Structures are given as structure tokens and as C-alpha cells.
Amino acid sequence: MTSTDPMRFTVPLYTVADAARIVGVPTSTFASWTQGYVRKFADRPAVTGHSIITYVAAQGARQPTIPFVGLAEAMVLAAFRRNRVPIQRIRPALRQLESDIGVAHALASRKLYTDGAELLSDYGESHVGTEEARLVRNLVVVRNNQLVFVEVIQSYLRRIEYADDGYAALIRVPAYERAEVVADPTRAFGAPIFERGGVRIDDVLERFWAGEPLDELAEEFGVPIDQLEDVLRVASRRAA
């Protein structure tokens, strides 16, 4: 896949709610990744977490704030979360990872896939005895005498395709079992689309809810009916 222009980094394509739905985390969780948080307690010092994914200041209410690279970074964080690793406890390790990889937006970089497991393991070794080190070690395993990410994280990383510049350029949305749904900043302004045919998921759902039969939609858009059924299953589950 060839490199695209800097729009992946600077043009906001998604609201927090939209981006959270694509990567499969609660909106409140995604908001804390973008804006950080302060937790105040009566009996101990406040806990602060800084932003850890790329976002752009909102230009108005309900306006997009997340560029494509921020969505890719969140995909990786969602994988960590699925592996039951509290992100707030490994924020220092994530900052160290970006420093060690030597590039900005490390979570959206191909270098994370190739070097990240070893670098995080090194962090764990250099911070032995801390809770953060224990959690970081839960992210990596030894396979074929090589340090790699655990399977949950590997499966998410395999859903990201990278451009020639080494950064994420396409995401295969993880919510679906059969439907081939992608987010591509060069098509449909990054909205989830069927890879085959390029039609927006929301457009198909809108027409189905308006009463159009699945078989007619499948014929018109060239999308197999089992993929349409998969998209409906996910949409119905979210609405429940």
C-alpha cells in the first residue's frame, strides 16, 4: 500500500463516539484516552492520566476530533484492554515505548508490530517489582525463541495495514465475524465501508431500516448477503 498525504495525522474524521464504536470500547474510555482525566479521592492524592492518542481540538459541538492515526492508536489500546491490561497502569511504559521506537505516533507505526513486544519486555525487566512491569509482561510471550505480543494483540495488529511511510493506512474493523469492513481515510472520509463495493455501512443500514429487503441490497451493492446479515447482527446488538 502506498503512502497517503498527511491528512491521516491532521484531519479529524471521527467523533469520540464514532471512533469508540469502530474499535469496540466504551465512549467514556475512548474520551479518557484522548483528553486524559483527573480522578479525585477524599482519602488520597488525585490520580491524573494524560492523553495517549492523537486528537484535534474540536471546532464545535459534535464535530470530529479524531484523525485516522488516532483511530489506529486506539485499536492497539483496545487490544491491550481486551487482554485485561489497565491502560492507566501502563501509561509510563507506553511513553517509554514511543521514546524507544524513536518515532511519533508509535502505536500507529509498523515498528510497534516488529519491535514493540521486545521493547515492552525490556521495560518490564528494567522496572522489576512494580505493578506496571507485571502488567507489561502480560502483553508479551516467547514463541519460537522470539518475543512477540500475545495472540489477542497480534490479532488486532494484523488488522492494520501500513503505508510506505510506516504508519497505519487502513484498518479492518474488528467487530464483524464475516463482513469485510474497513476504515480507509481515502474513502468515504474514513467511515466504515464494505471493502467489496466501498458502500458505507451506515448507508446500507439506513436503507434496510427503511424497509428494503436484504437480497435487493446485496444485489445492488455487490455485497454477499451473509456479510449484510453480519453487519445487521452487530448493529442490533449495539442498539439493544
C-alpha positions as CSV (number, residue, x, y, z in Angstrom):
1,M,0.0,0.0,0.0
2,T,1.4,3.4,-1.0
3,S,1.7,6.4,1.3
4,T,-1.1,8.8,1.6
5,D,-0.9,12.5,2.4
6,P,-0.6,14.0,5.9
7,M,-4.4,14.0,6.3
8,R,-4.1,10.8,8.3
9,F,-2.5,12.8,11.0
10,T,-4.1,16.2,10.9
11,V,-7.7,15.9,9.6
12,P,-10.3,14.9,12.2
13,L,-12.6,12.3,10.7
14,Y,-14.4,10.8,13.7
15,T,-16.2,11.9,16.8
16,V,-15.2,10.2,20.0
17,A,-18.4,8.2,19.9
18,D,-17.9,7.1,16.3
19,A,-14.2,6.1,16.9
20,A,-15.2,4.2,20.1
21,R,-17.8,2.2,18.2
22,I,-15.3,1.3,15.4
23,V,-12.6,0.0,17.8
24,G,-15.1,-1.5,20.2
25,V,-14.6,0.3,23.5
26,P,-17.0,2.4,25.7
27,T,-17.2,6.1,24.7
28,S,-16.1,7.2,28.1
29,T,-13.0,5.0,27.8
30,F,-12.1,6.5,24.5
31,A,-12.6,10.0,25.8
32,S,-10.1,9.4,28.6
33,W,-7.6,8.2,26.0
34,T,-8.0,11.5,24.0
35,Q,-8.5,14.1,26.7
36,G,-6.9,12.5,29.8
37,Y,-8.5,12.5,33.2
38,V,-8.2,13.5,36.8
39,R,-9.7,11.2,39.5
40,K,-10.1,12.9,42.9
41,F,-10.4,11.0,46.1
42,A,-11.2,12.1,49.7
43,D,-8.5,10.0,51.4
44,R,-5.6,10.0,48.9
45,P,-4.0,12.2,46.2
46,A,-5.7,12.7,42.9
47,V,-4.7,10.5,40.0
48,T,-4.0,12.1,36.7
49,G,-3.8,10.4,33.2
50,H,-2.6,12.3,30.2
51,S,-3.8,11.9,26.6
52,I,-2.3,9.0,24.9
53,I,-3.8,9.1,21.4
54,T,-3.8,11.8,18.7
55,Y,-6.7,14.2,18.6
56,V,-7.5,17.6,17.2
57,A,-9.3,20.3,19.1
58,A,-13.0,20.4,18.4
59,Q,-14.3,23.2,16.1
60,G,-17.8,23.0,17.6
61,A,-20.2,20.7,19.4
62,R,-20.4,17.1,18.0
63,Q,-17.6,17.8,15.5
64,P,-15.0,15.2,14.7
65,T,-11.8,15.3,16.8
66,I,-10.0,12.0,15.9
67,P,-7.8,11.8,12.9
68,F,-7.1,8.4,11.3
69,V,-3.8,7.9,13.1
70,G,-5.6,8.4,16.4
71,L,-8.1,5.6,15.4
72,A,-5.2,3.3,14.7
73,E,-3.5,4.1,18.1
74,A,-6.9,3.4,19.8
75,M,-7.0,0.0,18.0
76,V,-3.8,-1.0,19.8
77,L,-5.0,0.3,23.1
78,A,-8.3,-1.7,22.6
79,A,-6.2,-4.8,22.2
80,F,-4.3,-4.1,25.4
81,R,-7.6,-3.6,27.1
82,R,-9.0,-6.9,25.8
83,N,-6.0,-8.5,27.4
84,R,-7.2,-7.1,30.7
85,V,-4.3,-4.6,31.0
86,P,-5.5,-1.4,32.6
87,I,-4.2,1.4,30.3
88,Q,-3.8,3.8,33.1
89,R,-1.3,1.5,34.8
90,I,1.0,1.2,31.8
91,R,0.9,4.8,30.5
92,P,4.6,5.2,31.6
93,A,5.5,2.1,29.5
94,L,3.7,3.5,26.5
95,R,5.6,6.8,26.8
96,Q,8.8,4.8,27.0
97,L,7.8,2.7,24.0
98,E,7.4,5.8,21.9
99,S,10.8,7.0,23.0
100,D,12.5,3.7,22.3
101,I,10.9,3.2,18.9
102,G,12.1,6.7,18.1
103,V,9.0,7.9,16.2
104,A,5.9,9.9,17.0
105,H,2.6,8.0,17.0
106,A,4.4,4.8,17.9
107,L,1.2,2.9,18.5
108,A,0.2,3.5,14.8
109,S,3.7,2.6,13.5
110,R,4.7,-0.6,11.8
111,K,7.7,-0.6,14.2
112,L,5.2,-1.5,17.0
113,Y,4.4,-4.7,15.2
114,T,8.1,-5.5,14.5
115,D,9.8,-4.2,17.6
116,G,7.2,-3.4,20.2
117,A,7.0,-6.7,22.1
118,E,10.7,-6.8,22.7
119,L,10.8,-3.1,23.8
120,L,8.0,-3.5,26.3
121,S,9.6,-6.7,27.6
122,D,12.8,-4.6,28.2
123,Y,10.7,-2.1,30.1
124,G,9.4,-4.8,32.3
125,E,12.9,-6.1,33.0
126,S,14.1,-2.6,33.9
127,H,11.2,-1.9,36.3
128,V,11.1,-5.2,38.1
129,G,9.0,-5.2,41.2
130,T,6.4,-2.7,40.0
131,E,2.8,-3.3,39.1
132,E,3.4,-1.7,35.7
133,A,6.2,-4.1,34.9
134,R,4.0,-7.1,35.8
135,L,1.2,-5.8,33.5
136,V,3.6,-5.1,30.7
137,R,5.0,-8.7,30.9
138,N,1.4,-9.9,30.4
139,L,1.5,-8.4,26.9
140,V,4.3,-10.5,25.5
141,V,5.2,-14.2,25.2
142,V,8.2,-16.1,23.8
143,R,7.3,-18.0,20.6
144,N,10.0,-19.8,18.5
145,N,12.6,-18.2,20.7
146,Q,11.3,-14.7,19.9
147,L,9.5,-12.2,22.0
148,V,6.1,-11.4,20.4
149,F,2.8,-9.9,21.5
150,V,0.1,-12.3,22.9
151,E,-2.4,-13.5,20.4
152,V,-5.1,-11.0,21.3
153,I,-2.8,-8.2,20.4
154,Q,-1.4,-9.9,17.4
155,S,-4.9,-10.4,16.0
156,Y,-5.6,-6.7,16.3
157,L,-2.2,-5.7,14.8
158,R,-2.9,-7.9,11.8
159,R,-6.0,-5.8,11.1
160,I,-3.8,-2.8,10.4
161,E,-2.2,-2.2,7.1
162,Y,0.6,0.3,6.8
163,A,1.6,2.7,4.1
164,D,5.2,3.2,2.7
165,D,5.9,5.7,5.4
166,G,5.4,3.0,8.1
167,Y,2.2,4.3,9.5
168,A,-1.3,2.9,9.5
169,A,-3.2,3.5,6.3
170,L,-6.2,1.0,6.6
171,I,-8.0,-0.7,9.5
172,R,-10.1,-3.9,9.2
173,V,-12.8,-3.2,11.7
174,P,-12.8,-5.9,14.4
175,A,-16.5,-6.0,15.3
176,Y,-17.5,-8.3,12.5
177,E,-17.1,-12.1,12.1
178,R,-17.9,-12.4,8.4
179,A,-18.3,-8.9,6.9
180,E,-15.2,-7.5,5.4
181,V,-15.5,-3.9,6.8
182,V,-12.6,-1.4,6.6
183,A,-11.9,2.1,7.6
184,D,-9.8,3.9,5.0
185,P,-9.1,7.6,5.2
186,T,-9.0,7.9,1.4
187,R,-12.6,6.6,1.0
188,A,-15.9,7.8,2.5
189,F,-14.0,10.2,4.8
190,G,-12.8,7.2,6.8
191,A,-16.2,5.9,7.7
192,P,-16.5,2.1,7.9
193,I,-17.3,0.7,4.4
194,F,-17.7,-2.8,2.9
195,E,-14.3,-3.5,1.4
196,R,-16.1,-5.0,-1.6
197,G,-18.0,-2.3,-3.3
198,G,-17.0,0.5,-1.0
199,V,-20.5,1.3,0.3
200,R,-20.8,2.9,3.7
201,I,-22.1,0.6,6.4
202,D,-24.5,3.3,7.7
203,D,-26.0,3.8,4.2
204,V,-26.8,0.1,3.9
205,L,-28.3,0.0,7.4
206,E,-30.4,3.1,6.8
207,R,-31.9,1.6,3.7
208,F,-32.6,-1.7,5.4
209,W,-34.3,0.0,8.4
210,A,-36.4,1.9,5.8
211,G,-37.8,-1.4,4.6
212,E,-35.6,-2.5,1.6
213,P,-35.0,-6.3,1.5
214,L,-31.5,-7.7,2.2
215,D,-31.5,-9.6,-1.1
216,E,-32.1,-6.5,-3.1
217,L,-29.4,-4.6,-1.2
218,A,-27.0,-7.4,-1.7
219,E,-27.6,-7.4,-5.4
220,E,-27.4,-3.6,-5.8
221,F,-24.1,-3.2,-3.8
222,G,-22.5,-6.5,-4.7
223,V,-22.1,-7.5,-1.1
224,P,-22.7,-11.2,-0.1
225,I,-25.9,-11.5,2.0
226,D,-24.1,-13.2,4.8
227,Q,-21.9,-10.1,5.2
228,L,-25.0,-7.9,5.3
229,E,-26.5,-10.2,8.0
230,D,-23.3,-9.9,10.0
231,V,-23.5,-6.1,9.9
232,L,-27.1,-6.2,11.0
233,R,-26.3,-8.5,13.8
234,V,-23.7,-6.1,15.2
235,A,-25.9,-3.1,14.7
236,S,-28.8,-4.8,16.5
237,R,-26.6,-5.8,19.4
238,R,-25.4,-2.2,19.8
239,A,-28.9,-0.9,19.8
240,A,-30.1,-3.4,22.4
